[in-house]
Amino acid sequence: MVSVHSYEPAAHNSLLRVANDLRRGEYFGGLYILGCANGFASRVVHSVEEIGWSDALYGTFGVSVIVLASCVAGISLILRDQSRGVRPLEIAVGAGFIILVILPIGALSWIAVTGFSFFILLSKYSPTSRRGAIILLATTVPMLWSRMLFQFFANIILSADASLVSWLLGTYRTGNLVEFADKSGQLVIFPPCSSLANVSLAFLCWVTLSQLVSHRKSVSDLLWCFLACAAVIAVNVIRMTILGLSEWHYATFHSEWGAAIANVIILALIVGISALGVRRELVKYI
């Protein structure tokens, strides 16, 4: 009995030494990597099951390049924290984070990332950790929260897109149905065609760039963020308007290459407008 109990203090002390020597940036960064990887894994599996490996790989498994870049940027900022020593509270929070992440539900990983980001933001950690947490918190918007928002307000969101398309075409609409300009049929606007997903990406890109270069906040930030979101909506609505000209236009342009061209234009506008908004700090950062 004495020999068994004699090892307990030694083991406890060794754990304390490991916690005291561990860099906080490494600890937080490791948790974020685990959470993001598990969140992406569910999307990869779903994409492969739905369209196969080749098409899923071509479509980056349904994950935007902006989301991937934002995760890398946010984690890189977190890893810059060189302070040593992980407190018991941080270990407890990390344990709760891991419990959510290991469950086979992708949404729980993004919920864990959301909660952990708020924990960092509400605590007095280094500026780089806080900036990284803001980026990773914003990453959960297109990956989780905008999707949940769409489920509750799908009819309103699709009707808004349909209203803009019908206004440009000069035809009537019913819900998410818009009459073709040549009266040959109706264009149906489905959830994947909604502007909401790309608007959340515009918001994420702005947050990522502004935090990465440590942009000084100003009132004009709202204007730049609005311009990025408005540009996304404009491109998406113009694309759907072209599809709504006739059945021929729909059959011709509603294709992978048509969607790819639109996505490239949207990506260029999002990044370009966001970069213009932080151009002063971006030049110094580069």
C-alpha positions in Angstrom: 0.0 0.0 0.0 2.8 2.4 0.9 4.6 1.8 -2.4 1.4 2.4 -4.5 0.7 5.8 -2.8 4.2 6.9 -3.1 3.9 7.1 -6.8 0.9 9.3 -6.8 2.6 12.5 -5.7 5.4 11.9 -8.2 2.9 11.4 -11.0 1.1 14.5 -9.9 4.3 16.6 -9.8 5.3 15.4 -13.2 2.0 16.5 -14.7 2.4 19.9 -13.0 5.8 20.2 -14.5 4.5 19.4 -18.0 1.7 21.9 -17.6 4.1 24.6 -16.3 6.6 24.0 -19.2 3.9 23.9 -21.9 3.6 27.0 -24.0 0.0 28.3 -24.0 0.2 29.0 -27.7 1.0 25.3 -28.4 -1.8 24.2 -26.1 -4.5 26.5 -27.5 -3.2 25.9 -31.1 -3.4 22.1 -30.7 -6.9 22.3 -29.5 -8.0 24.5 -32.4 -6.2 22.2 -34.9 -8.1 19.3 -33.5 -11.5 21.1 -33.6 -11.1 22.5 -37.1 -9.8 19.2 -38.5 -12.7 17.2 -37.0 -15.2 19.9 -38.3 -13.7 19.6 -41.8 -13.7 15.8 -41.6 -17.5 15.5 -41.4 -17.8 17.9 -44.5 -15.2 15.8 -46.4 -17.0 12.5 -45.7 -20.4 14.0 -46.6 -19.0 15.5 -49.9 -17.3 12.2 -50.9 -20.4 10.2 -50.2 -22.6 12.6 -52.2 -20.5 13.3 -55.4 -17.5 11.0 -55.2 -13.8 11.6 -54.6 -12.8 13.3 -57.8 -15.7 15.8 -57.9 -15.4 16.4 -54.1 -11.6 17.1 -54.5 -12.3 19.4 -57.4 -14.8 21.3 -55.2 -12.4 21.4 -52.2 -14.9 19.1 -50.4 -17.4 21.9 -50.1 -15.1 24.0 -48.0 -14.2 27.5 -49.2 -10.5 28.5 -49.7 -11.3 31.5 -47.6 -12.3 29.3 -44.7 -9.2 27.2 -45.0 -7.0 30.3 -45.2 -8.7 31.8 -42.2 -8.2 28.7 -40.1 -4.5 28.7 -40.9 -4.2 32.5 -40.2 -6.1 32.2 -36.9 -4.1 29.2 -35.6 -0.8 30.8 -36.7 -1.6 33.9 -34.5 -2.5 31.6 -31.6 0.8 29.8 -31.9 2.7 33.1 -31.5 1.8 33.2 -27.8 5.2 32.2 -26.1 3.9 32.4 -22.5 4.5 29.2 -20.5 2.2 27.6 -18.0 -1.3 26.1 -18.5 -3.6 26.8 -15.6 -6.1 24.2 -14.2 -9.0 26.2 -15.6 -7.5 26.1 -19.0 -7.0 22.3 -18.7 -10.6 21.9 -17.6 -11.8 24.0 -20.6 -9.6 22.0 -22.9 -11.1 18.7 -21.6 -14.6 20.0 -22.3 -13.4 21.1 -25.8 -12.1 17.6 -26.5 -15.3 15.9 -25.3 -17.3 17.9 -27.8 -14.8 17.4 -30.6 -14.4 13.6 -30.3 -18.2 13.1 -30.8 -19.0 12.1 -34.4 -21.0 15.2 -35.0 -19.3 17.9 -37.1 -21.4 20.8 -35.8 -20.3 20.1 -32.3 -16.7 20.8 -33.3 -17.6 24.3 -34.5 -19.7 24.8 -31.4 -16.5 23.9 -29.4 -14.5 26.3 -31.5 -17.1 29.0 -30.8 -17.1 28.5 -27.1 -13.3 28.3 -26.8 -12.9 31.5 -28.8 -15.2 33.3 -26.4 -13.2 31.9 -23.5 -10.0 33.4 -24.9 -11.7 36.7 -25.8 -13.1 37.1 -22.3 -9.8 36.4 -20.6 -6.6 38.5 -20.5 -4.5 36.7 -23.0 -1.9 38.1 -25.5 -3.1 40.3 -28.3 -2.1 37.7 -30.9 -4.1 35.1 -29.1 -7.1 37.3 -29.1 -6.8 38.3 -32.7 -6.5 34.6 -33.7 -9.5 33.8 -31.6 -11.5 36.5 -33.4 -10.6 34.9 -36.8 -11.5 31.4 -35.7 -14.8 32.6 -34.2 -15.6 34.3 -37.5 -14.8 31.0 -39.2 -17.6 29.3 -37.5 -20.1 31.7 -39.2 -20.0 30.1 -42.7 -19.3 26.7 -41.3 -22.2 26.5 -38.8 -24.1 29.6 -37.8 -25.1 30.9 -41.2 -26.3 27.4 -42.1 -28.4 27.3 -39.0 -29.8 30.8 -39.7 -30.7 29.6 -43.2 -32.7 26.7 -41.8 -34.9 29.0 -39.8 -35.3 31.8 -42.4 -34.8 29.9 -45.7 -38.1 31.1 -47.3 -37.3 34.7 -46.5 -33.7 34.5 -47.7 -34.6 32.7 -51.0 -37.5 35.1 -51.6 -35.2 38.1 -51.2 -32.9 36.6 -53.9 -35.9 35.8 -56.1 -37.2 39.4 -55.7 -34.0 40.9 -57.0 -33.8 38.5 -59.9 -37.4 39.0 -60.9 -36.9 42.8 -60.7 -33.9 42.7 -63.1 -35.8 40.3 -65.4 -39.0 42.2 -65.2 -41.0 39.1 -64.6 -43.2 37.9 -61.8 -42.2 35.6 -59.0 -43.9 33.3 -56.5 -41.8 32.5 -53.5 -38.5 31.3 -54.8 -39.9 30.7 -58.3 -39.1 33.3 -61.0 -40.6 33.4 -64.5 -38.1 33.2 -67.4 -37.7 36.4 -69.3 -39.0 34.7 -72.5 -42.0 33.2 -70.6 -40.8 29.7 -71.4 -40.8 28.4 -67.9 -39.8 29.2 -64.3 -36.4 29.5 -62.6 -36.3 27.8 -59.2 -33.8 29.3 -56.8 -32.5 26.5 -54.5 -30.6 26.9 -51.2 -27.2 26.3 -52.7 -27.8 29.3 -55.0 -28.5 31.6 -52.1 -26.3 34.7 -51.5 -26.1 34.1 -47.8 -23.3 31.6 -47.9 -21.0 33.9 -49.9 -22.0 36.9 -47.7 -20.7 35.0 -44.7 -17.5 34.4 -46.6 -17.1 38.1 -47.3 -17.5 38.8 -43.6 -14.9 36.2 -42.7 -12.4 37.5 -45.3 -12.7 41.0 -43.9 -12.3 39.8 -40.3 -9.3 37.6 -41.2 -7.4 40.3 -43.1 -8.1 43.0 -40.6 -7.0 40.9 -37.7 -4.0 39.4 -39.5 -2.5 42.8 -40.2 -3.7 44.3 -36.9 -5.9 46.8 -38.7 -6.8 49.9 -36.6 -10.6 50.1 -36.3 -12.5 53.0 -37.8 -16.0 53.8 -38.9 -15.0 53.2 -42.5 -14.6 49.5 -41.7 -18.4 49.1 -41.9 -18.4 50.6 -45.4 -15.7 48.2 -46.6 -17.3 45.2 -45.1 -20.7 46.3 -46.6 -19.1 46.8 -50.0 -17.6 43.2 -50.0 -21.0 41.7 -49.0 -22.8 43.9 -51.6 -20.4 42.8 -54.3 -21.0 39.2 -53.5 -24.8 39.6 -53.7 -24.5 41.5 -57.0 -22.5 38.8 -58.7 -24.8 36.1 -57.4 -27.9 37.9 -58.5 -26.5 38.8 -61.9 -25.6 35.1 -62.4 -29.1 34.0 -61.5 -30.5 36.7 -63.7 -28.6 35.3 -66.7 -29.9 31.8 -65.9 -33.4 33.3 -65.9 -33.3 34.7 -69.4 -34.4 31.5 -70.9 -34.2 27.7 -70.7 -31.3 27.9 -73.1 -29.4 30.2 -70.9 -30.1 28.0 -67.9 -28.9 24.9 -69.7 -25.8 26.6 -71.0 -24.6 28.5 -68.0 -25.9 26.3 -65.1 -22.8 24.1 -65.2 -19.6 23.4 -63.3 -17.6 25.9 -65.3 -20.3 28.5 -65.0 -20.3 28.1 -61.2 -16.4 28.1 -61.2 -16.2 31.4 -63.1 -18.7 33.0 -60.7 -16.8 31.7 -57.7 -13.5 33.0 -59.0 -15.1 36.5 -59.6 -16.7 36.4 -56.1 -13.4 35.4 -54.5 -11.4 38.1 -56.3 -13.9 40.8 -55.3 -14.0 39.6 -51.6 -10.3 39.5 -51.3 -9.7 42.7 -53.3 -12.2 44.9 -51.5 -11.1 43.6 -48.1 -7.5 44.2 -49.0 -8.3 47.8 -50.1 -9.9 48.3 -46.7 -6.7 47.4 -44.8 -4.3 48.6 -47.5 -2.1 50.7 -45.2 -1.5 47.9 -42.7 -1.3 45.3 -45.4 1.6 47.1 -47.1 3.5 47.1 -43.9 2.7 43.5 -43.2 3.9 42.3 -46.6 
